[in-house]
Amino acid sequence: MDYITAGESHGPSLVALVRGVPAGLALSAQAINADLARRQSGYGRGGRMKIEVDQVRFMSGMRFGRTLGTPLAIEVANRDWENWRARMAHEGAPPHDLVRERSPRPGHADLVGALKNNTDDCRDVLERASARETAARVAAGAVARSFLASFGVEVRSYVCRIGDVEIPPEEVARKSGVFSADRVESSPVRCPHEEASRQMTAAIDEAREAGTSLGGWFSVTATGLVCGLGGFAEPRERLTARLGAALFSIPAIKGVEFGLGFAAGTLPGSRVHDEIVCTPDEPGRIQPARASNNAGGLEGGMSTGEPLVIRAAMKPIPTQAAPLRTVDLLTHELTLASKERSDICAVPACAVVAEAEVALVLADAYTEKFGHDNMADCLARFEAYVARVARVAR
Ligand code: EPS
């Protein structure tokens, strides 16, 4: 299973094209829209989220509520397009009063994209580089999430840090990094720790006052995975590499850790590696298990069957109400960066996008391992594999 997206931030719509979805998967626009709404939420979002109510329209690949096993095309309309028709017209000459974006924002794709694509209007670049595109990814990810649910896999996220406010690490350790969805989704910043959540919203208010923006850290977990997803034999099979690439494809991601992550480089092996034990599951069956999960559910480029535990860092949004210095693309004079309407903090939304990316990689690994013709065959192969792995362990 894989996907591509198309669409500009202020064009008529965003489109996700998802390939390799098995036939017979029950899908609903309602389930996808629920994820889109989570991506739109979060304290610190900007004015655009008041305009949009992201909802999908299936354009191909579905019949009577089930997938056909053919490419699935999903559209998310941009309501704001009405306000941008003239400036974003697909054809014709530019309007005589068109204002070109000549003051690239430090931290955004504006400058390098304009140089690369030989344009003096950063809008030619920023319309696609905008994180608005991630709405289409979340729609694609919701398809992957529905597929994974058939195998008992759940992908969730929560915000662990915004600016200098962090959930106490001992609280995260106490919960082994897995929090209830209710606690996460009821927080305005998708942070399950009440006091940290309160301080995070206060930090966002301070950043707004100061005309700046804030980044942060979030965690993504996947539970219910089988062992052996990905592979150890070829570099590109490795699930760790595939997850890392998918997470780094999200705009503004500057760091990704699995399990202990960077801390694994600071400890002796005796305190890093997860001892292998056997846990009785049901009479007559023994599942392989680990005494700990410092590896974050990955060993040798494959899933171990323990929860996948990822942490990622997002840099602050580049658009600043109190802009940084930049250079005019035409005159080369020093000036101040352009002020697009923007978010103060989009870490809660970014975590939802990361869930989608992780779900897409995992769904790809499941279809690679268990086939992608139709759900019944895929599930039969899956069940046979689960039974064999349990037998070998005994
Ligand atoms: C976004 C839509 C955008 C921005 C934001 C994310 O809408 P507009 O540019 O019309 O305000 O709010 O874009 C960025 C963070 C960015 O870096 O470009 C969205 O739907 O998520």
Residues whose N, C-alpha, C, O or C-beta is under 5 A from the ligand:
A	BS01	EPS	G46 R48 A129 S130 A131 R132 R341 S342 D343
